[in-house]
Amino acid sequence: MATETFDLLVIGGGIHGAAVARDAAGRGLKVMLAEKGDYAYATSSASSKLIHGGLRYLEQLELKLVRESLVERANLLKTAPHLVEKLRFLMPIYTWQKRPGLLIHAGLTLYDLLSIGDGLPKSGRLTTADISKLPRLRAQSLASVLHYHDCETDDARLTLAVLLDARGRVADILNRRTVTAIVPLENGYAVELDERGTMRRVEARFIVNAAGPWVDKVDALCAKPPPPHPLRLVRGSHIVLPMPDPPQTDAYTLQDEEDRVVFVIPWLEGRFLIVGTTEVPHQGDPGEARCSEEERAYLLDAYNRYFARASGPVTDADIVYTWSGVRALHDASNDKPSQVSRSPVLASVARGRGGMVSLYGGKLTTHRALAESVLDELRNLGAKISGPWTEGVPLYGGHFSRKDLLGRAERGPESIAPETRRRWALTYGDRIETLFARIARDPASAKEIAPGIVQAELEHVVETEDAMTAEDFLLRRTKLHLTLEPRSRDAAQAWFDRAG
């Protein structure tokens, strides 16, 4: 059997690998993407779920990064309306905080200027009457409450939307496809793959290493990789709390006692609160990152410092879920993790008329812009490609407005519960019509295998989105692991066991 040849092999199915594969496929390159686990199974599903400019980076004078992030935020509001939604953030200002209120207000004014034209409301200050209505916020030493807007997202679904858009442009996308060896050739590379237990050999003129915290491990598979850059692994952990009563609709940006910020974000239609993130050095396998006891205590302390429940402080017993992701940052300094730049760095090496590029750093928000930079680097290495094209182009599922999607959900099949139809609209976007069409063809597929889980959805995520396990479905294709009863989660596990 002849060895198949590709113009580009992308290693890593997180947000940056997905964005490079999409951009390259749209420019006419023959692309393969290899992801050793599930799509977005590590850092790209373990973020703070925000699409934001990075207000705190203004303090480090990273104006270019903030401006780029705000431009990309505006772009994603248009290209993935089912997954990206604006959200108001409140910043309580207390007399004991390290940063004075005037400095923060000036920073928000600059944030407004850098985001001009994106249609989001300007920042401002709450009135005394508005502040009095905020549930649980501590009043002692409270000087004012500022507000601004950013956006929230489903990071794993966003990654999947980029990947499926790449597949729609004929990229060969597959999870559980592991690169086991990279052998330099005269003009490119030979690559050994383990595809779900089947060994395969392909050749690629170019390789992009977008393996995130495994970037050095992938480079080590090649005898002549790009020159290594200083790598710093930083773990960010989050805790999830039940939404208190009365519920809050705004997110909060809280200052800790040093120079960091902690977000408190309403999540999953107001059912929960996300509290995070931490920034601590990580040792060991990034795939085994867990929220430590110290991190849990830090986040609980941050929450309790600002909020007072009638029933007493939030404790470890209130935590319903945690997650941790490891960022691969380019850094050779001894700075605190919070002070290390998130600006991406590329390392590259030519191989005849081919070459290899390795990625360090980067943000979820700026994945599209980073992909353009990678394609520019491939052009410098000799790739014959057309110009940029992705700005303003809807992602997979992103062709209808949020309002239109919710209207379509309301008019959907009565055999599907209204709350399930709404969830489908905000999960699958315009592909909700595919689910409805499946049910129209096969009414039996509207059957619930358990409360909240419909057979048609399970068939869809297996056939279209490469879900292979109950974990793929419950954690990354959806967030049902947090909202379903244990018996429903068990039913999903049993269905995948039978299907597999």
C-alpha positions in Angstrom: 0.0 0.0 0.0 1.4 3.4 -1.0 2.3 5.9 1.7 -0.2 8.8 1.7 1.4 12.2 1.4 0.1 15.5 3.0 1.1 19.0 2.7 0.7 19.6 6.4 0.4 17.4 9.5 -0.9 19.2 12.6 -0.1 17.5 15.9 -2.6 18.4 18.6 -6.4 18.6 18.7 -6.7 21.5 21.0 -7.8 25.0 20.0 -4.5 26.0 18.4 -4.1 22.8 16.4 -7.7 23.1 15.3 -7.3 26.7 14.2 -4.1 25.9 12.1 -5.8 22.9 10.4 -8.8 25.0 9.5 -6.9 27.9 8.2 -4.5 25.7 6.2 -7.3 23.6 4.7 -9.1 26.7 3.6 -6.0 27.8 1.8 -5.9 24.7 -0.3 -3.3 22.6 1.6 -3.9 18.8 2.1 -4.1 18.6 5.9 -4.0 15.9 8.5 -4.6 16.5 12.2 -3.5 13.9 14.8 -4.9 14.1 18.4 -3.7 11.4 20.7 -6.7 11.6 23.0 -10.1 13.2 22.5 -10.5 16.6 21.0 -9.9 19.4 23.6 -9.4 16.8 26.3 -6.7 18.8 28.1 -6.0 22.5 28.3 -8.6 23.5 25.7 -11.5 22.2 27.9 -10.0 23.4 31.2 -10.0 27.2 30.7 -12.1 29.8 32.5 -14.6 29.6 29.6 -14.0 33.2 28.7 -13.5 35.0 25.4 -11.9 38.2 26.7 -9.3 40.9 26.1 -7.4 40.1 29.2 -8.0 43.2 31.3 -5.1 42.4 33.7 -2.6 42.4 30.8 -3.0 46.2 30.5 -1.1 46.4 33.8 1.8 44.6 32.1 1.5 47.1 29.1 0.7 44.3 26.7 -1.5 46.6 24.6 -1.0 44.7 21.4 -2.1 41.4 23.0 -5.2 43.1 24.5 -6.2 44.8 21.3 -5.8 41.6 19.3 -7.8 39.7 21.9 -10.6 42.3 21.8 -10.7 42.2 18.0 -11.0 38.4 18.1 -13.7 38.7 20.8 -15.8 40.8 18.4 -15.1 38.3 15.6 -16.2 35.3 17.6 -19.4 37.0 18.7 -20.3 37.0 14.9 -18.8 33.7 13.8 -19.9 31.5 16.7 -23.0 33.1 18.2 -24.3 29.8 19.6 -21.1 29.4 21.7 -20.1 33.0 22.6 -22.3 35.3 24.6 -21.6 38.7 26.2 -21.6 38.9 30.0 -21.4 41.7 32.4 -18.5 41.7 34.9 -18.6 43.5 38.2 -15.4 44.7 39.9 -15.9 45.5 43.6 -13.4 48.2 44.9 -12.5 47.9 48.6 -10.3 50.2 50.6 -8.0 47.3 51.5 -7.2 46.3 47.9 -3.7 46.7 46.5 -4.8 48.5 43.3 -6.5 51.9 43.8 -10.0 52.4 42.3 -8.8 55.3 40.1 -6.2 53.0 38.5 -8.7 50.3 37.7 -11.2 52.9 36.4 -8.5 54.2 34.1 -7.7 50.7 32.9 -11.4 50.1 32.1 -11.4 53.3 30.1 -8.4 52.1 28.1 -10.2 48.7 27.7 -13.2 50.6 26.2 -10.9 52.5 23.7 -9.1 49.3 22.6 -12.5 47.6 22.0 -14.2 50.5 20.2 -16.7 49.4 17.5 -17.5 46.0 18.9 -21.0 46.8 20.0 -20.5 45.8 23.7 -21.6 48.3 26.4 -19.0 50.6 27.8 -17.7 50.2 31.3 -19.0 52.3 34.2 -19.9 52.5 37.8 -22.9 51.1 39.6 -25.1 53.4 41.6 -25.6 53.0 45.3 -29.1 51.7 44.7 -27.8 49.1 42.3 -25.0 48.0 44.7 -27.6 47.5 47.5 -29.4 44.9 45.3 -26.3 42.7 44.8 -26.8 39.5 46.7 -24.1 38.5 49.3 -21.5 41.1 48.4 -19.8 42.3 51.6 -20.5 46.0 52.3 -17.8 46.7 54.8 -15.0 48.8 53.3 -16.7 48.7 49.9 -15.9 52.0 48.1 -17.6 51.3 44.7 -18.5 48.7 42.1 -17.3 49.1 38.5 -18.6 47.2 35.6 -17.5 46.1 32.1 -18.3 43.5 29.5 -16.5 40.4 28.2 -17.8 37.1 26.8 -18.2 33.5 28.0 -18.0 30.3 25.9 -17.9 26.6 25.9 -14.2 26.0 25.3 -14.5 22.4 24.3 -17.4 23.0 21.9 -15.6 26.0 20.4 -12.6 23.8 19.7 -14.8 21.2 18.1 -16.5 23.8 16.0 -13.1 24.8 14.6 -12.2 21.2 13.9 -15.4 20.3 12.2 -15.1 23.4 10.0 -11.6 22.1 9.0 -13.1 18.7 8.2 -15.7 20.4 6.1 -12.8 21.8 4.1 -11.5 18.3 3.5 -8.9 18.1 6.3 -8.3 14.6 7.6 -9.3 15.1 11.3 -9.2 12.2 13.8 -8.9 11.7 17.6 -7.2 8.8 19.2 -4.5 9.1 16.5 -1.1 9.2 18.1 2.2 10.3 16.5 4.8 7.8 17.5 7.8 8.8 15.4 8.9 11.7 13.1 11.7 10.9 10.7 13.3 13.8 8.7 13.4 13.3 4.9 15.0 15.3 2.2 12.0 17.6 1.8 9.8 17.0 4.8 9.1 14.1 7.2 7.9 10.6 7.4 5.5 10.1 10.4 4.5 6.9 12.2 1.0 6.9 13.5 -1.1 4.7 15.8 -4.7 5.1 14.7 -6.8 3.5 17.4 -4.6 0.4 17.4 -3.8 0.4 13.6 -0.2 1.4 12.7 0.1 3.8 9.7 2.9 5.7 8.0 2.4 9.0 6.2 4.6 11.7 4.8 4.2 15.4 5.3 6.1 18.3 3.8 5.3 20.4 6.9 4.6 19.7 10.5 3.0 22.0 13.1 3.5 20.9 16.7 0.5 22.3 18.5 0.7 19.8 21.4 0.4 22.5 24.1 2.1 21.3 27.3 3.4 18.3 25.4 5.2 20.5 22.9 8.7 19.4 24.1 7.7 15.7 24.1 6.5 15.9 20.4 9.7 17.8 19.4 11.7 14.9 21.0 10.1 12.5 18.5 12.1 14.2 15.7 15.9 13.9 15.3 16.1 17.5 14.1 13.2 19.6 15.6 13.0 23.4 15.8 15.4 24.9 18.3 13.9 24.5 21.7 12.6 27.5 23.6 12.3 27.9 27.4 9.1 26.2 28.5 7.2 26.9 31.7 4.2 24.7 32.7 1.6 26.6 34.7 -1.5 24.9 36.1 -4.8 26.8 36.3 -7.5 25.2 38.5 -11.2 26.0 39.0 -13.9 25.0 41.4 -17.6 24.8 40.7 -20.2 25.8 43.3 -24.0 25.5 43.2 -25.7 28.8 42.4 -26.7 30.4 45.7 -30.2 31.7 46.3 -31.0 34.3 45.3 -29.0 33.7 42.1 -26.5 36.1 40.5 -26.6 37.0 36.8 -23.4 39.0 36.6 -19.8 37.6 36.7 -17.3 39.1 39.1 -13.6 40.0 38.7 -12.1 39.8 42.2 -8.7 41.0 43.3 -6.7 38.8 45.6 -4.4 40.1 48.3 -1.4 40.1 45.9 -1.6 41.1 42.2 -3.9 38.3 40.7 -7.5 38.3 39.9 -10.1 35.5 40.4 -13.3 35.2 38.3 -16.7 34.2 39.7 -18.8 33.3 36.7 -22.4 32.1 36.4 -22.4 28.9 34.4 -24.8 26.5 32.6 -27.9 28.6 32.5 -27.3 29.9 36.0 -27.1 26.5 37.7 -23.5 26.9 39.0 -20.7 29.3 39.7 -17.2 28.9 38.3 -14.5 30.2 40.6 -11.0 30.5 39.2 -8.3 30.4 38.3 -5.1 29.6 40.1 -1.6 29.9 38.6 0.9 27.5 40.0 3.9 25.7 38.6 3.0 22.2 37.4 5.2 19.1 37.7 4.4 15.8 36.0 2.1 14.7 33.2 -0.1 17.6 32.1 -2.9 15.1 31.4 -3.0 14.2 35.1 -3.4 17.8 36.4 -5.7 18.0 39.4 -6.9 20.8 41.6 -4.8 20.6 44.8 -6.0 21.1 48.3 -4.1 24.3 48.5 -5.7 25.6 45.3 -9.2 24.7 46.5 -8.5 26.6 49.8 -7.1 29.6 47.9 -10.3 29.8 45.7 -12.6 29.3 48.6 -10.8 32.0 50.5 -11.1 34.4 47.6 -14.8 33.8 47.3 -15.5 34.1 51.0 -13.4 37.3 51.2 -16.0 39.0 49.0 -19.3 37.2 49.6 -21.2 36.3 52.7 -23.8 33.6 52.7 -26.5 33.6 55.4 -25.7 30.0 56.1 -22.0 30.8 56.6 -18.8 30.6 54.5 -18.5 28.4 51.5 -16.5 25.3 52.4 -14.8 22.4 50.6 -18.1 20.4 51.1 -19.9 22.9 48.8 -17.6 22.2 45.8 -19.4 20.0 43.2 -16.7 19.8 40.6 -13.1 20.9 39.8 -10.9 21.0 36.7 -7.3 21.9 36.0 -5.5 22.7 32.8 -1.8 23.2 32.1 -0.6 26.1 30.0 2.7 25.9 28.1 4.2 29.3 28.4 7.4 30.6 26.8 9.4 31.9 29.7 13.0 31.9 31.0 12.5 34.3 33.8 11.8 33.9 37.5 8.6 36.1 37.3 5.5 35.0 39.1 3.3 32.8 36.8 0.7 35.7 36.7 3.3 38.0 35.2 4.4 35.7 32.4 3.3 36.9 29.0 0.5 34.9 27.2 1.8 36.1 23.8 2.6 33.1 21.6 6.1 32.3 20.4 6.9 30.2 17.3 10.0 28.1 16.8 10.7 26.7 13.3 13.2 24.8 11.2 13.5 24.2 7.5 13.8 20.7 6.0 14.6 21.0 2.3 11.4 22.4 0.8 9.5 21.6 4.0 9.8 22.3 7.6 8.5 22.2 11.2 6.9 24.8 13.4 6.4 24.4 17.2 4.0 26.6 19.2 4.5 28.0 22.7 1.9 30.0 24.6 -1.3 31.5 23.1 -4.8 32.2 24.3 -8.2 30.6 23.6 -9.5 33.9 22.4 -6.8 34.6 19.9 -6.6 31.1 18.3 -7.6 32.4 14.8 -5.0 35.1 14.8 -2.3 32.7 16.0 -3.2 30.3 13.2 -2.6 33.2 10.7 0.9 33.7 12.2 1.6 30.0 11.9 0.6 30.1 8.2 2.8 33.1 7.6 5.7 31.1 9.1 4.9 28.1 6.8 5.0 30.5 3.9 8.4 31.6 5.0 9.5 28.0 5.0 8.3 27.6 1.4 4.6 26.7 1.5 2.7 27.9 -1.5 -0.5 29.2 0.0 -3.1 31.9 -0.6 -3.8 34.8 1.8 -5.8 35.0 5.1 -9.5 34.2 4.8 -10.9 33.2 8.2 -11.9 36.6 9.6 -15.6 36.9 9.8 -16.3 33.4 8.4 -18.8 31.5 10.5 -17.5 28.4 12.3 -19.3 25.0 12.1 -22.7 25.6 13.5 -22.4 29.4 13.6 -24.6 30.5 10.7 -27.7 31.5 12.7 -28.0 34.2 15.3 -28.7 33.2 18.9 -32.2 34.6 18.6 -32.9 32.6 15.4 -31.5 29.5 17.0 -33.7 29.7 20.0 -36.7 30.3 17.8 -35.9 27.2 15.8 -35.6 25.3 19.0 -39.1 26.4 20.1 -40.5 25.2 16.8 -38.8 21.9 17.0 -40.3 18.4 17.3 -42.8 18.2 20.2 -41.4 14.7 20.9 -38.3 16.4 22.3 -38.6 18.3 25.6 -38.3 22.1 25.3 -35.3 22.3 27.6 -33.5 19.7 25.5 -34.2 21.6 22.3 -32.9 24.8 23.9 -29.7 23.0 25.0 -29.3 21.6 21.5 -29.6 25.1 20.0 -26.8 26.5 22.2 -24.6 23.4 21.8 -24.9 22.4 18.1 -25.9 25.8 16.6 -27.4 25.5 13.1 -26.7 21.8 13.2 -29.8 21.5 15.4 -31.6 21.1 12.0 -29.6 18.0 11.4 -30.9 16.5 14.7 -34.5 17.5 13.8 -34.1 15.9 10.4 -32.8 12.7 11.9 -35.9 12.5 14.1 -38.2 13.3 11.2 -36.6 10.3 9.3 -36.6 8.0 12.3 -39.2 9.0 14.9 -37.9 6.2 17.2 -34.6 8.2 17.6 -36.5 10.7 19.7 -36.6 8.1 22.5 -35.0 9.1 25.7 -32.6 6.4 26.9 -32.7 8.2 30.3 -34.1 11.6 31.4 -32.2 14.3 29.5 -30.5 12.0 26.9 -32.1 11.4 23.5 -30.9 8.6 21.2 -30.7 10.9 18.2 -28.2 13.1 20.0 -26.0 10.1 20.9 -26.0 8.9 17.3 -25.1 12.4 16.1 -22.1 12.9 18.4 -20.8 9.4 17.4 -21.2 9.8 13.7 -20.4 13.4 13.2 -18.3 14.5 16.2 -16.2 11.3 16.8 -17.4 10.7 20.4 -16.3 7.3 21.4 -16.9 7.2 25.2 -19.5 8.4 27.6 -16.9 10.8 29.0 -16.5 12.3 25.5 -20.2 13.0 25.4 -20.9 14.0 29.0 -17.8 16.2 29.5 -16.8 17.6 26.2 -19.6 17.3 23.6 -21.9 18.5 26.3 -21.7 19.4 30.0 -24.4 16.9 31.1 -22.1 15.3 33.6 -22.9 18.2 35.9 -26.6 18.4 35.3 -27.8 14.8 35.0 -28.8 12.5 37.7 -26.4 9.6 38.3 -28.8 7.1 36.7 -28.9 9.1 33.5 -25.0 9.2 33.4 -25.0 5.5 34.0 -27.4 5.0 31.1 -25.1 7.0 28.8 -22.2 4.8 29.9 -24.2 1.7 29.2 -25.2 3.0 25.7 -21.6 3.6 24.7 -20.5 0.3 26.1 -23.1 -1.4 23.8 -22.2 0.8 20.8 -18.4 0.3 21.3 
